C-alpha cells in the first residue's frame, strides 16, 4: 500500500492500489474477482460472513428509520444484490414495495428467495449504478454499504446518476460507516473502523468517511441534496445518513 501511495499519490482509480502491485497486475479487484471463480467465491463467502455480524444486522436500518411514516412508498434498493434488505423491510412494513437493482450476475435466481407473501412487492432489475437511474419518481432510494467501496470520484458519479430520476422531496438513504475522531469511541470499535478503512484503501482505492466528509461529498454531488441528519444506532457499525432532494435548491 505504501508503494502504491508513492506511485499514485493522487490516484482515484480502483486499479491504482497495493492490490495491483502485490499481484503484479493492472486489472482492478472487481475484474479479478469477476474473472476468477475461485477467488470470486472466496470473496463472496467472506462478504456473507461479514453480513452476519450483529453490528451489521438489517434490524439497525429497519428499527431506526420512520418507514411507516412514509405511507405507501416505492423503494429503489441500489446495489441491493439478492434483495436481503428489501425483503426484511417489506416483511415488517406493508407500505413498502421495492425494486432491487444490481448487476445481472449478482442477482441470478434472486426471485427464488422472495417469500410467497411478498411476491409482487419485491422486483429485481439489472442496472449499472453509474448509468442514469431508470426508476423515475420513486419515494426513496437506498444505498447500503455501497459507497465505501469507491473513491470520491466514483461516488460522485453514482450520486449524480440518481438526479434525473428524483422528484421533489424524494429521500436518499445511505447506510455507511462514519469514521470517528481518535478516542471518540471504544478502542475495539475504532480499531474495526480503521482496519476497514485500510482495507478499502489497499484493495479498492476507497475509504471510510467521517461525518464531515459525507456532508461534503453529498453537497458536491449536487447542492440540491439536503442533509436531514445522521443517525448512529447504538449497536450498529453503520450510520443512517438521511438526505432529501430539494429540486428548487
C-alpha positions in Angstrom: 0.0 0.0 0.0 2.9 2.4 0.8 4.4 1.6 -2.7 1.0 2.4 -4.3 0.7 5.7 -2.5 4.1 6.7 -3.7 3.4 5.5 -7.3 -0.1 7.1 -7.5 -0.1 9.9 -4.9 -3.3 11.4 -6.3 -4.8 8.2 -7.6 -8.5 7.6 -7.5 -8.8 4.6 -9.9 -9.7 1.2 -8.5 -6.6 -0.3 -10.3 -4.1 2.0 -8.6 -3.7 0.2 -5.3 -1.5 -2.0 -3.3 -3.6 -5.0 -4.6 -2.3 -4.4 -8.1 1.3 -4.2 -7.0 1.1 -7.2 -4.7 -0.4 -9.3 -7.5 1.7 -7.8 -10.4 -1.5 -7.0 -12.4 -3.2 -3.9 -13.9 -6.8 -5.1 -13.5 -9.0 -3.8 -10.7 -10.0 -6.2 -7.9 -13.5 -6.1 -9.4 -12.2 -7.6 -12.7 -10.0 -10.1 -10.9 -12.9 -11.4 -8.8 -15.3 -11.4 -11.7 -12.9 -13.5 -13.9 -11.7 -15.9 -11.3 -14.5 -18.2 -10.0 -12.4 -19.5 -7.0 -11.3 -16.1 -5.8 -14.8 -14.7 -6.5 -16.4 -17.4 -4.4 -13.9 -16.8 -1.6 -14.7 -13.1 -1.6 -18.5 -13.7 -1.8 -18.3 -16.1 1.2 -16.3 -13.5 3.1 -19.0 -10.9 2.5 -21.7 -13.3 3.5 -19.9 -13.9 6.8 -19.3 -10.2 7.3 -23.1 -9.6 6.8 -23.9 -11.9 9.7 -22.1 -9.7 12.2 -24.6 -8.3 14.8 -23.2 -4.8 14.1 -24.4 -5.1 10.5 -27.8 -6.7 11.2 -30.6 -5.3 9.0 -32.6 -4.5 12.1 -30.4 -1.4 12.6 -31.9 0.1 9.5 -35.4 -1.3 10.0 -35.7 -0.1 13.6 -34.1 3.3 13.3 -35.9 5.0 10.4 -39.6 6.0 10.2 -40.6 3.6 7.4 -44.2 3.5 8.4 -44.4 7.3 8.3 -43.7 7.3 4.6 -47.1 6.0 3.8 -47.4 3.8 0.6 -43.8 4.1 -0.7 -41.7 2.8 -3.6 -38.2 2.0 -2.6 -35.3 1.5 -5.0 -32.5 -0.6 -3.4 -29.4 0.4 -5.5 -26.7 -2.3 -5.4 -29.1 -4.5 -3.3 -27.7 -7.8 -4.6 -30.2 -10.6 -3.7 -32.6 -8.2 -2.0 -32.0 -9.3 1.6 -32.5 -5.8 3.0 -35.6 -5.0 0.9 -37.2 -8.4 1.8 -36.7 -7.7 5.5 -38.2 -4.2 5.2 -41.2 -5.5 3.2 -41.8 -8.2 5.9 -42.0 -5.5 8.6 -43.7 -2.7 6.7 -46.7 -3.4 4.5 -46.5 0.1 2.9 -43.1 -0.6 1.3 -42.6 -2.0 -2.2 -39.1 -2.4 -3.5 -37.2 -2.6 -6.8 -33.8 -4.2 -6.2 -31.0 -3.2 -8.6 -27.6 -4.7 -9.2 -25.6 -6.3 -11.9 -27.4 -9.2 -13.6 -25.0 -11.9 -12.5 -25.2 -10.7 -8.9 -29.0 -11.1 -8.9 -29.1 -14.5 -10.5 -32.0 -16.5 -9.2 -32.8 -13.8 -6.7 -36.6 -14.1 -7.2 -36.4 -17.6 -5.7 -35.5 -16.0 -2.4 -38.6 -13.9 -2.2 -41.3 -15.3 0.2 -44.6 -16.1 -1.4 -46.4 -13.4 0.6 -44.1 -10.7 -0.8 -44.5 -11.7 -4.5 -45.3 -8.6 -6.5 -43.9 -6.2 -3.8 -40.2 -7.2 -4.5 -38.9 -6.9 -8.0 -35.4 -7.2 -9.5 -33.8 -5.1 -12.2 -30.4 -5.3 -13.7 -28.8 -1.9 -13.6 -25.4 -0.3 -13.7 -25.4 2.3 -10.9 -23.0 4.5 -12.8 -25.7 5.0 -15.5 -28.8 7.3 -15.2 -31.3 5.9 -12.8 -34.2 4.4 -14.8 -36.8 4.3 -12.0 -38.2 7.9 -12.1 -40.2 9.3 -9.2 -39.6 6.7 -6.5 -40.2 7.8 -2.9 -36.9 6.6 -1.5 -33.5 5.4 -2.9 -31.4 3.2 -0.7 -27.6 2.7 -1.0 -26.5 0.4 1.8 -22.8 -0.3 2.2 -22.0 0.7 -1.4 -20.1 4.0 -1.5 -17.3 3.0 0.9 -16.1 0.7 -2.0 -15.4 3.7 -4.2 -13.2 6.8 -4.3 -14.8 10.3 -4.2 -14.6 10.5 -8.0 -16.8 7.4 -8.5 -19.1 8.2 -5.6 -20.0 11.5 -7.2 -20.8 9.6 -10.4 -23.1 7.2 -8.6 -24.9 10.0 -6.7 -25.3 12.2 -9.8 -26.7 9.3 -11.8 -29.7 9.4 -9.4 -30.5 13.1 -10.1 -32.5 12.8 -13.3 -34.9 10.4 -11.6 -35.6 12.3 -8.4 -38.9 14.0 -7.7 -39.2 16.9 -5.2 -39.0 15.6 -1.7 -37.5 12.2 -2.7 -35.5 10.6 0.1 -32.0 9.2 -0.3 -30.7 6.9 2.5 -27.1 6.0 2.7 -26.1 3.4 5.3 -22.3 3.6 5.8 -19.7 3.8 8.5 -18.9 7.2 9.9 -15.2 7.3 10.9 -14.8 8.5 14.5 -12.3 11.0 15.7 -9.4 9.4 17.6 -10.5 8.4 21.1 -14.2 9.2 20.4 -15.5 5.6 20.6 -14.4 2.4 22.4 -10.9 1.3 21.2 -12.2 -2.0 19.8 -14.7 -0.1 17.6 -12.2 2.4 16.5 -9.8 -0.4 15.5 -12.6 -2.0 13.5 -13.3 1.2 11.6 -9.6 1.9 10.9 -9.0 -1.7 9.8 -11.9 -1.4 7.3 -10.5 2.0 6.1 -7.2 0.4 5.4 -8.8 -2.5 3.6 -10.8 -0.1 1.4 -7.7 1.9 0.5 -5.4 -1.1 -0.2 -7.8 -3.1 -2.3 -10.3 -0.6 -3.8 -8.6 2.9 -3.6 -11.6 3.9 -1.5 -12.1 4.8 2.2 -14.4 5.0 5.1 -15.6 8.6 5.7 -16.2 11.0 8.6 -19.5 12.8 9.0 -17.9 15.9 7.6 -16.6 14.0 4.6 -20.1 12.6 3.9 -21.6 16.0 4.1 -19.0 17.4 1.7 -19.4 14.6 -0.7 -23.2 14.8 -0.8 -23.1 18.6 -1.3 -20.5 18.3 -4.0 -22.6 15.8 -5.9 -25.4 18.3 -6.1 -26.3 21.3 -3.8 -29.9 20.3 -4.1 -29.2 17.3 -1.9 -30.1 18.4 1.6 -28.8 16.6 4.7 -31.6 15.7 7.1 -29.3 14.2 9.6 -27.1 11.2 10.5 -28.3 8.6 13.0 -25.9 6.2 14.6 -27.7 3.3 16.1 -26.0 2.2 19.3 -25.1 -1.4 18.3 -24.6 -0.7 14.6 -21.3 -0.4 12.8 -23.1 1.6 10.1 -24.8 5.0 10.4 -28.0 6.0 8.6 -27.3 9.1 6.5 -30.6 10.8 5.6 -30.8 13.1 2.6 -33.8 14.8 0.8 -33.9 16.1 -2.7 -34.8 19.8 -3.0 -35.4 20.5 -6.6 -35.5 24.2 -6.0 -32.2 24.4 -4.1 
